[in-house]
Amino acid sequence: HQKTIVPLLNGERGPAGEAFCYWQVTVKGGRETRDMDAVQLAKVSEILGAGEIMLNCIDMDGQGNGYDIALIRAVQNAVSIPVIASSGAGAVKHFEEVFRETAVNAALAAGIFHRNEVRIQDVKAYLSESNISVRIAP
């Protein structure tokens, strides 16, 4: 199997400060790895007909420290289909960061809403006040 090594752009660095990064695909909630890079999997998924990529970074999942911006950018640069950011949101500012720093079409979060740490309405209001387009139900 050939691994994809992705050069990071604009002075970004990988988690250990590296200029090149490999994002290993995991399954079963991160308990098992696969010999494939996430960027490579996204490309293959698009070729096979995927209409969008819901990108979950298991390393950020449940941490509440924000989305993996470098991974999101790497996948977006590799595919032409929409990318949905998932895993990492812990505050309303993380939604603004992912929309400002990437071109994601949507951002997903679960735990912060299930645990009532943040209300969906508060995220939408914050984004709207920050001039980021959101759908607000009447």
C-alpha positions, 0 to 999 in steps of 0.5 A: 500500500502506498501512503500519502504524505501531505505537505502542509501549506502556509507554514502550518505544522502537523501535531508534532511540528512536522512539515509533512503529515500522514493522517491514518484512517481509523475504524470502530471509533478509533480502536482499529487503524487501516493502512490508508491515509484519510486524504487518500480515502477522501479522494477514493470516496469521491471517485466512487461517487460520494456526494460529500465527506463527513470528516471525523478526526478521532484525535479531536473527538470529545476533546473540546479543543476545536476542529483539526484545521490542517486535516480539513484543509488537506482533505478539501484541497484533495476533493471537489465535493463538500466537506463537513467538519466533525469532532472537536467543538467545545465552544461556540468560537470553534464553529467560527474558527472552522468556518473562517479558517477553512471552506467547510460547508457545514460543521457538526458537533454532538457532545456539547449539545447532548451535555447541554454545554452549548445550545444550538441557538447560541451557536447560530446567534454567535455565527450570525453576529460574526457575519457567517451565514446560518439558517435560523428557524422562525 
